[in-house]
């Protein structure tokens, strides 16, 4: 079962999960959630579900 990403706590925009697996850019294998509207993002995490949890549990005004 996939974990749903909540809207951005800053702008309400849609978020997406980014997997850093591009050898020409970043190939560390980590995951990060990024808002397509305002660019808010989580820190890199090696576990996808942990990156999503970090995004979904942020409070308004708190940047992680």
MILOKE-958214 format. One line per 2 residues: their letters; for each residue x, y, z of C-alpha. Coordinates in nm, 3 decimals. Layout:
BEGIN
A> X Y Z; ...
This chain:
BEGIN
XX> 0.000 0.000 0.000; 0.144 0.335 -0.106
XX> 0.163 0.617 0.145; -0.018 0.929 0.020
XX> 0.170 1.260 0.017; -0.012 1.543 0.189
XX> -0.030 1.885 0.022; 0.251 2.130 0.089
XX> 0.213 2.286 0.436; 0.344 2.618 0.302
XX> 0.151 2.675 -0.021; -0.093 2.383 -0.049
XX> 0.074 2.269 -0.370; 0.115 1.915 -0.494
XX> 0.423 1.727 -0.374; 0.617 1.448 -0.540
XX> 0.875 1.194 -0.431; 1.216 1.230 -0.593
XX> 1.449 0.929 -0.610; 1.810 1.036 -0.659
XX> 1.920 0.765 -0.899; 2.048 0.962 -1.198
XX> 2.421 0.888 -1.241; 2.465 1.215 -1.433
XX> 2.320 1.422 -1.150; 2.279 1.247 -0.814
XX> 2.300 0.872 -0.780; 2.308 0.832 -0.402
XX> 1.983 0.632 -0.406; 1.816 0.858 -0.150
XX> 1.458 0.987 -0.153; 1.326 1.339 -0.105
XX> 0.979 1.495 -0.118; 0.955 1.820 -0.313
XX> 0.666 2.064 -0.365; 0.622 2.141 -0.735
XX> 0.471 2.481 -0.655; 0.704 2.651 -0.405
XX> 1.005 2.418 -0.395; 0.980 2.321 -0.027
XX> 1.160 1.993 0.033; 1.259 1.736 0.291
XX> 1.615 1.631 0.358; 1.745 1.327 0.172
XX> 1.655 0.993 0.330; 1.767 0.647 0.224
XX> 1.420 0.504 0.300; 1.129 0.624 0.085
XX> 0.866 0.579 0.356; 1.077 0.786 0.600
XX> 1.103 1.075 0.352; 0.725 1.063 0.305
XX> 0.665 1.049 0.681; 0.892 1.352 0.731
XX> 0.689 1.543 0.471; 0.350 1.439 0.605
XX> 0.429 1.518 0.971; 0.571 1.868 0.925
XX> 0.376 2.147 1.085; 0.298 2.471 0.909
XX> 0.601 2.701 0.917; 0.846 2.423 1.005
XX> 1.107 2.349 0.741; 1.284 2.014 0.739
